[in-house]
Amino acid sequence: MSLAIVALIFIQGKGGGLGSAWGGGGATYQSRRGVEKFTLNLTHVLVFLFFLLSITNFFIQ
């Protein structure tokens, strides 16, 4: 699951660059549509599931 999360993050990172990671990406706002929105939502779901599995694993041991 973690590899899928990393792959989805890399797919979303097109054209971002390190400068935009700290707020230097520009002043325009661009909404996500279609496949970009789907990959973003899928990433959120997988990260949430990964978090739940990690917490569950922590308390079971």
C-alpha positions in Angstrom: 0.0 0.0 0.0 2.8 2.4 0.8 4.3 2.0 -2.7 0.9 2.8 -4.2 0.8 6.0 -2.1 4.3 7.0 -3.2 3.4 6.3 -6.9 0.2 8.4 -6.7 2.2 11.3 -5.1 4.8 11.1 -7.9 2.0 11.1 -10.5 0.5 14.2 -8.9 3.8 16.1 -8.7 4.1 17.0 -12.3 5.3 20.6 -12.8 5.5 21.4 -9.1 9.1 21.7 -8.4 10.7 22.3 -5.0 10.0 26.0 -5.1 6.2 25.5 -5.0 6.5 23.2 -2.1 7.2 26.2 0.2 4.8 28.6 -1.3 6.8 29.9 -4.3 4.7 28.3 -6.9 2.8 31.4 -8.2 -0.3 33.4 -7.4 -2.8 31.5 -9.6 -5.2 28.9 -8.3 -6.0 25.9 -10.4 -8.7 23.4 -9.5 -8.3 19.7 -10.2 -10.6 18.0 -12.6 -11.1 14.5 -14.0 -8.2 12.2 -13.5 -6.3 14.6 -11.3 -9.2 14.9 -8.9 -9.6 11.1 -8.9 -5.9 10.5 -8.1 -6.0 13.1 -5.3 -9.0 11.5 -3.7 -7.6 8.0 -4.1 -4.4 9.2 -2.4 -6.4 10.6 0.5 -8.2 7.3 0.9 -5.1 5.2 0.8 -3.3 7.5 3.3 -6.2 7.3 5.6 -6.4 3.5 5.3 -2.6 3.2 5.8 -2.9 5.4 9.0 -5.7 3.2 10.4 -3.8 0.0 9.7 -0.7 1.4 11.3 -2.6 2.5 14.4 -4.4 -0.9 14.6 -1.1 -2.8 14.2 0.4 -0.6 17.0 -2.3 -1.5 19.5 -2.5 -5.2 18.6 1.1 -5.8 19.4 
